[in-house]
Amino acid sequence: MRLSFEFYTARAQEAALEAEAATLENVRQRSLRAEKSWRGLAEMAQMVTFERAKAERLKLALMPPVASLT
């Protein structure tokens, strides 16, 4: 399974809901830490996707033009 921004964001949302529903303070704190971690992973995934697209555009821009077949 490819981990994506959407996956990480969904896990962060689940952790936030778990924290909101928690009655024990330690469970709430654990869920809040998990949410923070998942959101950090989501941001990194989004950045990696952006940087890959940027690198691909740069690579295409530096390629020599292809001769036409006419």
Backbone bond lengths (Angstrom), bond angles and torsions (degrees), N, CA, C in turn:
res aa  C-N    CA-C-N  psi(-1)  N-CA   C-N-CA  omega(-1)  CA-C   N-CA-C  phi
1 M - - - 1.441 - - 1.529 108.77 -
2 R 1.300 115.37 130.93 1.454 120.88 178.60 1.531 108.78 -83.62
3 L 1.315 114.87 122.31 1.463 118.98 179.64 1.517 109.01 -80.19
4 S 1.306 115.68 130.82 1.452 119.82 -174.69 1.527 111.13 -131.12
5 F 1.309 113.58 172.17 1.458 121.17 176.61 1.528 110.25 -53.54
6 E 1.328 116.89 -44.04 1.460 121.23 -178.05 1.528 111.27 -63.73
7 F 1.331 116.95 -40.81 1.461 121.41 178.79 1.522 110.22 -62.01
8 Y 1.324 116.28 -50.34 1.464 120.48 -178.60 1.524 111.37 -62.65
9 T 1.308 116.74 -40.45 1.464 120.81 179.40 1.524 110.95 -64.42
10 A 1.320 116.65 -40.21 1.465 120.18 178.56 1.525 110.50 -63.94
11 R 1.318 117.79 -41.98 1.474 120.61 178.25 1.529 110.12 -64.88
12 A 1.323 117.90 -38.80 1.465 121.06 178.12 1.522 110.23 -62.37
13 Q 1.316 116.34 -41.90 1.468 120.53 179.44 1.527 110.38 -64.53
14 E 1.327 116.91 -40.90 1.463 120.11 177.73 1.531 110.74 -61.84
15 A 1.324 116.29 -42.99 1.466 120.09 179.62 1.529 110.59 -64.49
16 A 1.319 117.08 -38.77 1.467 120.60 178.93 1.531 110.57 -64.18
17 L 1.310 116.35 -41.63 1.470 119.86 178.51 1.521 110.87 -66.40
18 E 1.331 116.41 -38.60 1.461 120.53 177.56 1.533 110.14 -63.54
19 A 1.321 116.56 -41.03 1.469 120.30 179.02 1.526 110.43 -64.22
20 E 1.309 116.14 -40.70 1.463 120.63 -179.36 1.527 111.26 -64.73
21 A 1.331 116.27 -35.17 1.462 120.47 -176.84 1.527 112.84 -87.13
22 A 1.307 117.63 -11.33 1.463 120.93 -175.16 1.522 111.63 -66.55
23 T 1.317 114.86 139.56 1.461 119.85 175.87 1.527 111.03 -100.62
24 L 1.312 116.10 -24.37 1.467 120.28 178.37 1.525 109.98 -94.09
25 E 1.307 116.34 135.96 1.466 121.70 -176.90 1.522 112.23 -61.51
26 N 1.331 117.55 -41.10 1.467 119.15 -179.42 1.530 111.83 -65.76
27 V 1.316 117.64 -34.27 1.465 121.31 177.28 1.524 109.30 -69.22
28 R 1.318 116.26 -41.84 1.466 120.22 178.35 1.529 110.64 -61.61
29 Q 1.322 117.13 -45.27 1.463 121.27 179.56 1.528 111.18 -63.27
30 R 1.324 116.47 -42.72 1.464 120.20 178.56 1.530 110.78 -60.41
31 S 1.322 116.46 -44.10 1.465 120.66 -179.73 1.525 111.55 -66.02
32 L 1.327 116.64 -37.82 1.466 119.73 177.65 1.529 111.12 -66.33
33 R 1.338 116.94 -37.86 1.472 119.81 175.90 1.520 110.53 -65.26
34 A 1.327 116.08 -40.83 1.464 120.40 178.83 1.534 109.99 -63.26
35 E 1.313 116.15 -43.75 1.467 119.92 178.79 1.533 110.56 -58.69
36 K 1.314 116.44 -45.48 1.465 120.58 -179.84 1.530 110.68 -60.98
37 S 1.317 116.53 -41.83 1.465 120.47 179.11 1.528 111.54 -64.70
38 W 1.323 116.25 -46.70 1.469 119.62 179.33 1.526 111.18 -61.61
39 R 1.329 117.32 -40.01 1.473 119.31 178.84 1.523 111.01 -65.76
40 G 1.327 117.10 -37.39 1.462 120.44 175.50 1.519 111.88 -62.50
41 L 1.329 116.41 -42.35 1.463 120.32 177.49 1.531 110.99 -64.70
42 A 1.329 116.34 -37.73 1.466 120.09 178.24 1.523 110.86 -63.33
43 E 1.320 116.34 -42.54 1.469 120.06 178.62 1.526 110.99 -63.57
44 M 1.334 116.35 -41.30 1.472 119.46 178.47 1.524 111.14 -64.95
45 A 1.321 116.87 -41.39 1.465 120.35 179.14 1.521 110.59 -62.40
46 Q 1.319 116.20 -40.62 1.460 120.54 178.98 1.532 110.20 -65.58
47 M 1.331 116.82 -40.67 1.456 120.98 179.41 1.533 110.86 -65.69
48 V 1.324 116.79 -41.72 1.467 120.54 179.36 1.525 109.99 -62.62
49 T 1.317 117.14 -43.18 1.468 120.83 178.62 1.524 110.52 -60.88
50 F 1.327 116.59 -44.15 1.457 121.54 178.90 1.528 110.98 -62.56
51 E 1.331 116.79 -46.20 1.463 120.88 -178.40 1.524 111.79 -66.47
52 R 1.322 117.63 -36.89 1.475 120.36 176.76 1.523 110.73 -63.15
53 A 1.326 116.31 -43.74 1.464 120.21 179.02 1.527 110.37 -64.03
54 K 1.327 116.58 -40.77 1.462 121.08 178.83 1.531 110.59 -63.51
55 A 1.320 117.33 -43.36 1.465 121.46 179.01 1.528 110.68 -64.07
56 E 1.311 116.68 -39.29 1.468 120.40 178.93 1.532 110.91 -65.39
57 R 1.335 116.73 -42.03 1.467 119.75 177.59 1.525 110.84 -62.76
58 L 1.322 116.69 -41.59 1.459 120.92 178.85 1.523 110.76 -64.23
59 K 1.314 116.05 -43.36 1.466 120.42 179.29 1.529 110.64 -60.85
60 L 1.319 116.69 -43.33 1.466 120.56 179.05 1.524 111.42 -66.18
61 A 1.323 116.93 -36.70 1.462 121.40 -179.28 1.539 110.68 -67.58
62 L 1.324 117.18 -30.80 1.470 120.91 -177.42 1.520 113.17 -88.49
63 M 1.339 117.14 -9.65 1.458 119.36 179.80 1.516 110.64 -71.40
64 P 1.342 117.60 140.80 1.465 118.83 176.53 1.535 109.58 -69.01
65 P 1.316 116.32 151.02 1.469 118.93 179.91 1.517 110.59 -64.06
66 V 1.311 115.78 147.24 1.460 121.71 178.90 1.524 108.79 -87.08
67 A 1.330 116.78 133.33 1.470 120.78 179.46 1.515 108.80 -67.02
68 S 1.317 116.17 141.54 1.454 119.83 -179.09 1.522 110.08 -77.24
69 L 1.286 116.36 155.40 1.472 121.57 -176.00 1.532 111.34 -100.13
70 T 1.300 118.87 41.65 1.472 120.75 -179.46 1.486 112.37 -98.44
